[in-house]
Amino acid sequence: MMTFELKFIDALRAAGLEPAKADIDADGALHRFRVAGDKSGSVNGWYVLHAAPVPAGAFGSWRTGESHTWRDDAIKTASPAARAELRRQMQAAKAARTEEEKRVRAAAQTKATKLWLMAKPAAGDHPYLERKRVKAWGLRQLNDMLLIPARDAAGQLHTLQFIGADGNKRFLTGGRIQGCYYAIGRVRGAVMICEGYATAASIFEAAGHAAAVAFNAGNLGPVARAIRAKFPKLHIVICADNDVATPGNPGLTRATEAARAVRGFVVAPDFSWVTA
């Protein structure tokens, strides 16, 4: 493997999108791959890598909607002609990626709709719900899997989250998550945005406030902005996962960013009383 390919893999890893297999093709074509930690058979990651005129590429995730670009340090000494060729290559790669994304998203929507219609209303005694002590607010169930729909602000279904009896969570491959959420309850002046279903359901059951499931910390901001655009005068409260044991506390950090973006508020559990 060439040095620039190793650098490219390092960039993937730094962005949290490390390939499950370190096989990189610098052929300028669009490739999909399984991100380390994703379920077996999923191919949510994508990349494009050019070897010439200057090693450069782009990569991202269909699941999160994120995208990144990468260029080797050789770009600093590249000629004007090489730079022009690189721009042409990257523009072509972006167009190919856009078309592939449309196809992937459409396929996921079709599959999500099919599975949602096949599923039955979730049983209240599902092990996950019993363990979390919450009800199945509008959820459906397929075999032993809970199904949680991820919809955009217009109500369009994009993908599904599956939760097993053991609490294991996964998403439909290729489905859009960014800006999509699952709503619980009717909006009456305020909405509470949470990362997970159990937290959202607990808050709704305890306080009666409408809640939205964003599915992950990185999606708190996109969901908050989508809800703000739909309800300009709504009070938005971001209910953070206080990840005190994780460097940088991503749950609280992303929640704070989301609240600032929509003039909202942040609440988080206080673990200061907990002793080792």
C-alpha positions as CSV (number, residue, x, y, z in Angstrom):
1,M,0.0,0.0,0.0
2,M,1.3,3.5,-0.9
3,T,2.1,6.1,1.7
4,F,-0.7,8.4,0.5
5,E,-3.2,5.5,0.9
6,L,-2.1,5.0,4.5
7,K,-2.5,8.8,5.1
8,F,-6.0,8.6,3.6
9,I,-6.9,5.7,5.9
10,D,-5.6,7.8,8.8
11,A,-8.0,10.6,7.7
12,L,-10.9,8.2,7.6
13,R,-10.0,6.9,11.1
14,A,-9.7,10.4,12.5
15,A,-13.2,11.2,11.3
16,G,-14.6,8.1,12.9
17,L,-15.1,6.3,9.6
18,E,-12.4,3.7,9.7
19,P,-13.0,0.9,7.1
20,A,-13.6,-2.5,8.5
21,K,-11.1,-3.8,5.9
22,A,-8.1,-1.6,5.0
23,D,-8.4,-2.1,1.3
24,I,-8.3,1.2,-0.5
25,D,-8.4,1.6,-4.3
26,A,-7.0,4.9,-5.6
27,D,-8.7,4.5,-9.0
28,G,-10.9,7.6,-8.9
29,A,-14.1,5.6,-8.7
30,L,-16.8,5.8,-6.0
31,H,-16.5,2.9,-3.5
32,R,-18.7,1.9,-0.6
33,F,-17.4,0.2,2.5
34,R,-18.4,-1.1,5.9
35,V,-17.4,1.3,8.7
36,A,-15.7,-0.5,11.6
37,G,-18.3,-1.2,14.3
38,D,-21.2,-1.2,11.9
39,K,-23.3,-4.4,11.4
40,S,-21.9,-7.1,9.2
41,G,-23.0,-6.5,5.5
42,S,-23.7,-2.8,5.9
43,V,-21.9,-0.4,3.5
44,N,-22.7,3.0,4.9
45,G,-19.2,4.5,4.2
46,W,-18.1,5.8,0.8
47,Y,-14.9,7.2,-0.6
48,V,-13.2,8.4,-3.8
49,L,-9.4,8.5,-4.0
50,H,-7.3,9.8,-6.9
51,A,-3.6,8.9,-7.2
52,A,-2.7,11.6,-9.8
53,P,-2.0,14.3,-10.6
54,V,-1.9,14.8,-6.8
55,P,-3.2,12.2,-4.3
56,A,-6.6,13.5,-3.1
57,G,-10.0,12.2,-2.3
58,A,-13.3,12.6,-0.5
59,F,-15.2,10.3,1.9
60,G,-18.2,10.2,4.1
61,S,-21.2,8.3,5.5
62,W,-24.6,7.7,3.9
63,R,-25.9,7.1,7.4
64,T,-24.9,10.4,9.0
65,G,-24.8,12.5,5.8
66,E,-21.3,13.8,6.6
67,S,-18.6,14.3,4.0
68,H,-15.0,15.2,4.1
69,T,-12.2,16.0,1.6
70,W,-8.5,15.1,1.8
71,R,-5.4,16.2,-0.1
72,D,-1.8,15.0,0.2
73,D,0.8,17.6,1.2
74,A,2.1,17.3,-2.4
75,I,-0.7,19.8,-3.4
76,K,1.5,22.5,-2.0
77,T,4.0,22.1,-4.8
78,A,1.6,21.1,-7.6
79,S,1.6,23.0,-10.9
80,P,-1.4,25.1,-12.0
81,A,-2.2,22.4,-14.6
82,A,-2.2,19.7,-11.9
83,R,-4.4,21.7,-9.6
84,A,-6.9,22.3,-12.5
85,E,-7.0,18.6,-13.2
86,L,-7.5,17.8,-9.6
87,R,-10.5,20.3,-9.4
88,R,-12.0,18.6,-12.5
89,Q,-11.6,15.1,-10.9
90,M,-13.2,16.2,-7.7
91,Q,-16.1,17.9,-9.4
92,A,-16.7,14.7,-11.4
93,A,-16.5,12.6,-8.2
94,K,-19.0,14.9,-6.4
95,A,-21.5,14.5,-9.3
96,A,-21.1,10.7,-9.2
97,R,-21.5,10.7,-5.4
98,T,-24.7,12.8,-5.6
99,E,-26.3,10.4,-8.1
100,E,-25.3,7.4,-6.0
101,E,-26.6,9.0,-2.9
102,K,-30.0,9.6,-4.5
103,R,-30.1,5.9,-5.5
104,V,-29.1,4.7,-2.1
105,R,-31.5,7.0,-0.3
106,A,-34.4,6.0,-2.5
107,A,-33.7,2.3,-2.1
108,A,-33.6,2.7,1.7
109,Q,-36.9,4.6,1.7
110,T,-38.6,1.9,-0.3
111,K,-37.3,-0.8,2.0
112,A,-38.2,1.2,5.2
113,T,-41.8,1.7,3.9
114,K,-42.1,-2.0,3.1
115,L,-40.8,-3.2,6.5
116,W,-42.9,-0.6,8.4
117,L,-46.1,-1.8,6.7
118,M,-45.2,-5.4,7.3
119,A,-44.7,-4.8,11.0
120,K,-47.3,-5.0,13.7
121,P,-47.9,-2.6,16.7
122,A,-45.1,-3.2,19.2
123,A,-45.9,-5.4,22.3
124,G,-45.7,-3.5,25.6
125,D,-43.8,-6.4,27.1
126,H,-40.9,-6.2,24.7
127,P,-37.7,-6.8,26.8
128,Y,-36.2,-3.5,25.9
129,L,-39.3,-1.5,26.8
130,E,-39.6,-3.4,30.1
131,R,-36.0,-2.9,30.9
132,K,-36.3,0.8,30.2
133,R,-39.7,1.0,31.9
134,V,-41.3,2.9,29.0
135,K,-44.3,2.3,26.7
136,A,-44.3,1.7,23.0
137,W,-45.5,5.1,21.8
138,G,-46.5,4.3,18.2
139,L,-43.6,1.8,17.7
140,R,-44.0,-1.3,15.6
141,Q,-42.4,-4.7,15.9
142,L,-41.1,-7.2,13.4
143,N,-40.3,-10.6,15.0
144,D,-38.3,-9.6,18.1
145,M,-37.1,-6.2,16.7
146,L,-38.7,-2.9,17.6
147,L,-39.0,-0.5,14.7
148,I,-38.6,3.3,15.2
149,P,-39.2,5.4,12.0
150,A,-37.0,8.3,11.2
151,R,-39.0,11.0,9.4
152,D,-38.2,14.5,8.1
153,A,-40.1,17.5,9.3
154,A,-42.6,17.0,6.5
155,G,-43.4,13.5,7.8
156,Q,-41.6,11.6,5.0
157,L,-40.2,8.2,6.2
158,H,-36.5,7.8,5.4
159,T,-35.2,5.0,7.4
160,L,-35.8,2.8,10.4
161,Q,-33.9,2.1,13.7
162,F,-34.1,-1.5,14.9
163,I,-33.8,-2.3,18.6
164,G,-33.4,-5.9,19.6
165,A,-34.4,-7.6,22.8
166,D,-30.9,-7.2,24.1
167,G,-30.9,-3.5,23.4
168,N,-28.7,-3.7,20.4
169,K,-29.4,-0.9,17.9
170,R,-28.9,-0.6,14.2
171,F,-30.2,1.3,11.2
172,L,-31.3,0.4,7.8
173,T,-28.3,0.5,5.5
174,G,-28.2,3.7,3.4
175,G,-31.0,5.5,5.0
176,R,-30.9,9.2,5.7
177,I,-30.6,10.1,9.4
178,Q,-29.5,13.7,9.3
179,G,-32.4,16.0,10.1
180,C,-34.8,13.1,10.7
181,Y,-36.4,12.2,14.0
182,Y,-39.2,10.3,15.7
183,A,-41.9,12.4,17.3
184,I,-43.8,11.4,20.5
185,G,-46.8,13.4,21.6
186,R,-48.5,16.5,20.4
187,V,-46.6,19.8,20.4
188,R,-48.0,22.3,22.9
189,G,-45.6,25.1,23.1
190,A,-42.4,23.1,23.7
191,V,-40.6,20.1,22.5
192,M,-37.8,18.1,24.1
193,I,-35.1,16.7,21.8
194,C,-33.3,13.6,23.0
195,E,-30.7,11.2,21.5
196,G,-32.6,8.0,22.2
197,Y,-36.1,6.6,22.3
198,A,-36.0,5.6,26.0
199,T,-35.1,9.1,27.2
200,A,-37.7,10.7,25.0
201,A,-40.4,8.3,26.1
202,S,-39.4,8.7,29.8
203,I,-39.7,12.5,29.5
204,F,-43.0,12.4,27.7
205,E,-44.5,10.0,30.3
206,A,-43.2,12.0,33.2
207,A,-43.8,15.6,32.1
208,G,-46.2,15.3,29.2
209,H,-44.1,17.4,26.9
210,A,-43.8,16.4,23.2
211,A,-40.4,14.7,22.5
212,A,-38.3,14.1,19.5
213,V,-35.8,11.3,19.1
214,A,-32.7,12.4,17.2
215,F,-31.0,9.0,17.4
216,N,-27.4,10.3,18.0
217,A,-25.6,13.3,19.4
218,G,-24.4,14.5,16.0
219,N,-28.0,14.7,14.8
220,L,-29.2,16.9,17.6
221,G,-28.3,20.1,15.7
222,P,-29.9,19.1,12.4
223,V,-33.1,18.0,14.1
224,A,-33.3,21.2,16.2
225,R,-32.9,23.3,13.1
226,A,-35.5,21.3,11.2
227,I,-38.0,21.7,14.1
228,R,-37.2,25.4,14.5
229,A,-37.9,25.9,10.8
230,K,-41.3,24.1,11.2
231,F,-42.2,25.8,14.5
232,P,-40.6,29.3,14.6
233,K,-42.1,30.2,18.0
234,L,-41.7,26.8,19.7
235,H,-39.6,26.4,22.9
236,I,-36.9,23.9,22.1
237,V,-35.1,22.0,24.9
238,I,-32.2,19.8,24.2
239,C,-32.0,16.9,26.7
240,A,-28.4,16.0,26.7
241,D,-26.7,12.7,27.4
242,N,-24.2,13.8,29.9
243,D,-21.2,11.7,28.8
244,V,-19.0,12.5,31.7
245,A,-16.9,9.4,31.2
246,T,-16.1,10.2,27.5
247,P,-13.4,12.6,26.6
248,G,-14.9,15.9,25.4
249,N,-18.4,14.9,26.7
250,P,-19.9,14.6,23.1
251,G,-23.4,14.4,24.4
252,L,-23.4,17.6,26.3
253,T,-21.1,19.4,23.8
254,R,-23.4,18.6,20.8
255,A,-26.5,19.4,22.8
256,T,-25.1,22.8,23.8
257,E,-24.2,23.6,20.1
258,A,-27.7,22.6,19.0
259,A,-29.4,24.8,21.6
260,R,-27.3,27.8,20.6
261,A,-28.2,27.3,17.0
262,V,-31.9,27.5,17.6
263,R,-32.1,29.8,20.7
264,G,-33.1,26.9,22.8
265,F,-32.2,25.5,26.2
266,V,-30.1,22.5,27.5
267,V,-30.9,20.2,30.3
268,A,-28.7,17.3,31.4
269,P,-28.5,14.8,34.3
270,D,-26.2,15.8,37.1
271,F,-23.7,13.0,38.0
272,S,-21.6,15.1,40.4
273,W,-23.0,13.3,43.4
274,V,-21.8,9.9,42.0
275,T,-18.6,8.7,43.7
276,A,-16.2,6.0,42.5
